[in-house]
């Protein structure tokens, strides 16, 4: 995975994330939108076979977009770890 910062302002962040697709982008988007300081949390993939996804995060200024994105990814990781643990427990 490669991350390239395209725009980094006080309340707006746009990054390209090479190596991910709609699945991970949607999960991150959902987590971003659960943050009360995030005004815009979305992504764009212009062409599914040749484009690099762009994540767009805008906040109200109370929290930096970079921290909002980091926190969203950490929450997603925690939730997925919990899911894996419970799933393995039930399947065995």
N, C-alpha and C positions, 0 to 999 in steps of 0.2 A: 504494500500500500504506500502510495506517495501522496503527500499533501502539499499543495501549492497555494499560498495566500494571494488572492487576486485583489482584495480590497479590505483594509483593516482600519476602521474609523472608531470613534468613541462608542457609537451605538449601532454600527453595522459591520458585519463580517461576511465576506464571500470567499469561499475556498473551493478548489478543485480537489477531488479525492479519486485518484487513479486506483483502480482495482476493486471497486465496490459497484453494486447494482441497485435496482429498485428495492430489493428486500431490505438491505441494511439502511438505505436512505429513508425508506418509510418508517422504519423503527426509530431512527434518530429524530426524524421529523415529529413523530408522535410524542417522544420524550421532550423535545424542545417546547412543544405547544402546551405541555403540562406545567411549564414554568411561568409564574405570574408576571415576570418581568420581560418575557419574550413577546414582542408584538408580531413579528414575522419569523416563522421557522419553516423553511421549505427547501426544496431542491429542484434542480432542473437537469434533465438529460435530453439534449436536443435530438440525438439519434441513438437508439439503444445499442447499435452494433459498433459505432465508431466514435461516440462522444464520451467525454470524461464528465462524470457527475459534478455539479456545482451545488454546494450547500450555501444557503443564504440565511443569515440570522440577524434580526434587528431587535434591539431591546429598548426599554423605556429610559435607559441611562442609569438606572439604579444598580444594574449588574452589567458587566461588559459582555458583549456577544461571545467573546472567546471563553469566558468562564461559564456562560450559559451552555455553550456547546460541550465543554469539558464535563460539566455536571450532568448533562443529559447522557453522554456516553457512559459515565460512571454508573448512573442509575440503571441504564440498559444492561450493562455488564453484571451488576448485582442481581437484577431480576432474572437474567438468563442463567446465571450460576445457580440461583435458587431453583429454577425450573429443572435444570439438568439433574440436580441432586434429588429432587422429589420424583422426577420421572424414573431415574435409575432405581430408586428405592421401591417404587411400585412395580416396575417391570421384572425385578429379580425374584 
